[in-house]
């Protein structure tokens, strides 16, 4: 899931890099994605 920070105009802030918006551990997400990719062969 992504974390959105809203400005006063209720629009998502654009000054936060996308890779900083994910909730959770980025290394765990990377490992899980690699495991799925290996299953696809």
Biopython code that builds the backbone (N, CA, C, O; Angstrom):
import numpy as np
from Bio.PDB.StructureBuilder import StructureBuilder

atoms = [
    (1, "UNK", "N", (0.820, -1.204, 0.000)),
    (1, "UNK", "CA", (0.000, 0.000, 0.000)),
    (1, "UNK", "C", (0.860, 1.262, 0.000)),
    (1, "UNK", "O", (1.979, 1.277, 0.511)),
    (2, "UNK", "N", (0.323, 2.280, -0.567)),
    (2, "UNK", "CA", (1.009, 3.572, -0.628)),
    (2, "UNK", "C", (0.463, 4.512, 0.442)),
    (2, "UNK", "O", (-0.714, 4.459, 0.798)),
    (3, "UNK", "N", (1.332, 5.361, 0.939)),
    (3, "UNK", "CA", (0.956, 6.408, 1.888)),
    (3, "UNK", "C", (0.859, 7.717, 1.123)),
    (3, "UNK", "O", (1.816, 8.124, 0.465)),
    (4, "UNK", "N", (-0.273, 8.369, 1.202)),
    (4, "UNK", "CA", (-0.458, 9.662, 0.550)),
    (4, "UNK", "C", (-0.546, 10.747, 1.605)),
    (4, "UNK", "O", (-1.283, 10.608, 2.581)),
    (5, "UNK", "N", (0.194, 11.821, 1.419)),
    (5, "UNK", "CA", (0.065, 13.003, 2.260)),
    (5, "UNK", "C", (-0.657, 14.053, 1.436)),
    (5, "UNK", "O", (-0.255, 14.361, 0.313)),
    (6, "UNK", "N", (-1.728, 14.602, 2.002)),
    (6, "UNK", "CA", (-2.543, 15.569, 1.283)),
    (6, "UNK", "C", (-2.191, 16.985, 1.707)),
    (6, "UNK", "O", (-1.915, 17.251, 2.877)),
    (7, "UNK", "N", (-2.206, 17.883, 0.739)),
    (7, "UNK", "CA", (-1.986, 19.294, 1.016)),
    (7, "UNK", "C", (-3.283, 19.960, 1.437)),
    (7, "UNK", "O", (-4.312, 19.298, 1.574)),
    (8, "UNK", "N", (-3.235, 21.254, 1.640)),
    (8, "UNK", "CA", (-4.427, 22.006, 2.035)),
    (8, "UNK", "C", (-5.529, 21.924, 0.987)),
    (8, "UNK", "O", (-6.710, 22.061, 1.308)),
    (9, "UNK", "N", (-5.138, 21.699, -0.276)),
    (9, "UNK", "CA", (-6.119, 21.587, -1.355)),
    (9, "UNK", "C", (-6.647, 20.163, -1.522)),
    (9, "UNK", "O", (-7.362, 19.866, -2.479)),
    (10, "UNK", "N", (-6.284, 19.279, -0.575)),
    (10, "UNK", "CA", (-6.703, 17.875, -0.567)),
    (10, "UNK", "C", (-6.177, 17.085, -1.768)),
    (10, "UNK", "O", (-6.757, 16.068, -2.147)),
    (11, "UNK", "N", (-5.088, 17.551, -2.358)),
    (11, "UNK", "CA", (-4.419, 16.838, -3.440)),
    (11, "UNK", "C", (-3.164, 16.185, -2.869)),
    (11, "UNK", "O", (-2.554, 16.726, -1.947)),
    (12, "UNK", "N", (-2.765, 15.014, -3.411)),
    (12, "UNK", "CA", (-1.555, 14.357, -2.906)),
    (12, "UNK", "C", (-0.320, 15.234, -3.099)),
    (12, "UNK", "O", (-0.160, 15.882, -4.134)),
    (13, "UNK", "N", (0.546, 15.245, -2.095)),
    (13, "UNK", "CA", (1.806, 15.983, -2.188)),
    (13, "UNK", "C", (2.678, 15.321, -3.249)),
    (13, "UNK", "O", (2.793, 14.096, -3.286)),
    (14, "UNK", "N", (3.285, 16.121, -4.104)),
    (14, "UNK", "CA", (4.103, 15.584, -5.185)),
    (14, "UNK", "C", (5.591, 15.664, -4.878)),
    (14, "UNK", "O", (6.407, 15.176, -5.659)),
    (15, "UNK", "N", (5.958, 16.274, -3.751)),
    (15, "UNK", "CA", (7.376, 16.451, -3.449)),
    (15, "UNK", "C", (7.996, 15.262, -2.718)),
    (15, "UNK", "O", (9.173, 15.303, -2.360)),
    (16, "UNK", "N", (7.215, 14.205, -2.494)),
    (16, "UNK", "CA", (7.722, 13.008, -1.829)),
    (16, "UNK", "C", (7.998, 11.950, -2.898)),
    (16, "UNK", "O", (7.094, 11.601, -3.657)),
    (17, "UNK", "N", (9.218, 11.436, -2.973)),
    (17, "UNK", "CA", (9.518, 10.413, -3.982)),
    (17, "UNK", "C", (8.619, 9.186, -3.815)),
    (17, "UNK", "O", (8.280, 8.809, -2.693)),
    (18, "UNK", "N", (8.241, 8.574, -4.918)),
    (18, "UNK", "CA", (7.323, 7.438, -4.883)),
    (18, "UNK", "C", (7.871, 6.298, -4.035)),
    (18, "UNK", "O", (7.114, 5.658, -3.306)),
    (19, "UNK", "N", (9.173, 6.030, -4.116)),
    (19, "UNK", "CA", (9.715, 4.910, -3.348)),
    (19, "UNK", "C", (9.707, 5.168, -1.844)),
    (19, "UNK", "O", (9.933, 4.242, -1.065)),
    (20, "UNK", "N", (9.455, 6.386, -1.426)),
    (20, "UNK", "CA", (9.357, 6.703, 0.002)),
    (20, "UNK", "C", (7.926, 6.619, 0.508)),
    (20, "UNK", "O", (7.684, 6.794, 1.702)),
    (21, "UNK", "N", (6.992, 6.360, -0.361)),
    (21, "UNK", "CA", (5.578, 6.355, 0.021)),
    (21, "UNK", "C", (5.052, 4.979, 0.403)),
    (21, "UNK", "O", (3.949, 4.872, 0.938)),
    (22, "UNK", "N", (5.810, 3.933, 0.142)),
    (22, "UNK", "CA", (5.319, 2.594, 0.440)),
    (22, "UNK", "C", (5.368, 2.317, 1.933)),
    (22, "UNK", "O", (6.336, 2.667, 2.608)),
    (23, "UNK", "N", (4.317, 1.686, 2.443)),
    (23, "UNK", "CA", (4.286, 1.269, 3.838)),
    (23, "UNK", "C", (4.970, -0.086, 3.941)),
    (23, "UNK", "O", (4.839, -0.913, 3.038)),
    (24, "UNK", "N", (5.677, -0.318, 4.995)),
    (24, "UNK", "CA", (6.324, -1.607, 5.195)),
    (24, "UNK", "C", (7.815, -1.556, 4.904)),
    (24, "UNK", "O", (8.374, -0.505, 4.590)),
    (25, "UNK", "N", (8.440, -2.713, 5.016)),
    (25, "UNK", "CA", (9.880, -2.853, 4.856)),
    (25, "UNK", "C", (10.236, -3.022, 3.382)),
    (25, "UNK", "O", (9.826, -4.008, 2.769)),
    (26, "UNK", "N", (10.984, -2.092, 2.798)),
    (26, "UNK", "CA", (11.310, -2.188, 1.372)),
    (26, "UNK", "C", (12.140, -3.418, 1.024)),
    (26, "UNK", "O", (11.990, -3.969, -0.066)),
    (27, "UNK", "N", (13.003, -3.855, 1.920)),
    (27, "UNK", "CA", (13.815, -5.050, 1.646)),
    (27, "UNK", "C", (12.943, -6.303, 1.633)),
    (27, "UNK", "O", (13.160, -7.197, 0.814)),
    (28, "UNK", "N", (11.968, -6.380, 2.521)),
    (28, "UNK", "CA", (11.054, -7.522, 2.548)),
    (28, "UNK", "C", (10.201, -7.549, 1.287)),
    (28, "UNK", "O", (9.949, -8.620, 0.736)),
    (29, "UNK", "N", (9.756, -6.396, 0.829)),
    (29, "UNK", "CA", (8.964, -6.323, -0.398)),
    (29, "UNK", "C", (9.796, -6.755, -1.600)),
    (29, "UNK", "O", (9.300, -7.465, -2.475)),
    (30, "UNK", "N", (11.047, -6.336, -1.648)),
    (30, "UNK", "CA", (11.933, -6.718, -2.748)),
    (30, "UNK", "C", (12.160, -8.226, -2.751)),
    (30, "UNK", "O", (12.113, -8.857, -3.807)),
    (31, "UNK", "N", (12.403, -8.803, -1.586)),
    (31, "UNK", "CA", (12.618, -10.245, -1.484)),
    (31, "UNK", "C", (11.375, -11.016, -1.921)),
    (31, "UNK", "O", (11.487, -12.031, -2.608)),
    (32, "UNK", "N", (10.207, -10.548, -1.531)),
    (32, "UNK", "CA", (8.965, -11.215, -1.920)),
    (32, "UNK", "C", (8.742, -11.125, -3.426)),
    (32, "UNK", "O", (8.314, -12.099, -4.044)),
    (33, "UNK", "N", (9.025, -9.979, -4.017)),
    (33, "UNK", "CA", (8.865, -9.813, -5.464)),
    (33, "UNK", "C", (9.832, -10.721, -6.217)),
    (33, "UNK", "O", (9.464, -11.304, -7.237)),
    (34, "UNK", "N", (11.054, -10.845, -5.729)),
    (34, "UNK", "CA", (12.028, -11.727, -6.372)),
    (34, "UNK", "C", (11.609, -13.188, -6.261)),
    (34, "UNK", "O", (11.813, -13.961, -7.197)),
    (35, "UNK", "N", (11.025, -13.577, -5.128)),
    (35, "UNK", "CA", (10.546, -14.947, -4.957)),
    (35, "UNK", "C", (9.439, -15.267, -5.948)),
    (35, "UNK", "O", (9.412, -16.361, -6.511)),
    (36, "UNK", "N", (8.538, -14.339, -6.166)),
    (36, "UNK", "CA", (7.458, -14.541, -7.135)),
    (36, "UNK", "C", (8.026, -14.622, -8.548)),
    (36, "UNK", "O", (7.584, -15.447, -9.348)),
    (37, "UNK", "N", (8.998, -13.776, -8.858)),
    (37, "UNK", "CA", (9.612, -13.795, -10.187)),
    (37, "UNK", "C", (10.296, -15.136, -10.453)),
    (37, "UNK", "O", (10.258, -15.637, -11.576)),
    (38, "UNK", "N", (10.912, -15.711, -9.444)),
    (38, "UNK", "CA", (11.566, -17.016, -9.618)),
    (38, "UNK", "C", (10.539, -18.111, -9.869)),
    (38, "UNK", "O", (10.835, -19.070, -10.582)),
    (39, "UNK", "N", (9.344, -17.996, -9.306)),
    (39, "UNK", "CA", (8.295, -18.993, -9.524)),
    (39, "UNK", "C", (7.829, -18.981, -10.969)),
    (39, "UNK", "O", (7.483, -20.024, -11.523)),
    (40, "UNK", "N", (7.820, -17.806, -11.579)),
    (40, "UNK", "CA", (7.340, -17.672, -12.956)),
    (40, "UNK", "C", (8.335, -18.277, -13.940)),
    (40, "UNK", "O", (7.966, -18.625, -15.062)),
    (41, "UNK", "N", (9.589, -18.405, -13.526)),
    (41, "UNK", "CA", (10.629, -19.059, -14.297)),
    (41, "UNK", "C", (10.982, -18.358, -15.530)),
    (41, "UNK", "O", (11.852, -18.813, -16.272)),
]
sb = StructureBuilder()
sb.init_structure("model")
sb.init_model(0)
sb.init_chain("A")
sb.init_seg("    ")
for serial, (resi, resn, name, xyz) in enumerate(atoms, 1):
    if name == "N":
        sb.init_residue(resn, " ", resi, " ")
    sb.init_atom(name, np.array(xyz, "f"), 0.0, 1.0, " ", f" {name:<3s}", serial, name[0])
structure = sb.get_structure()
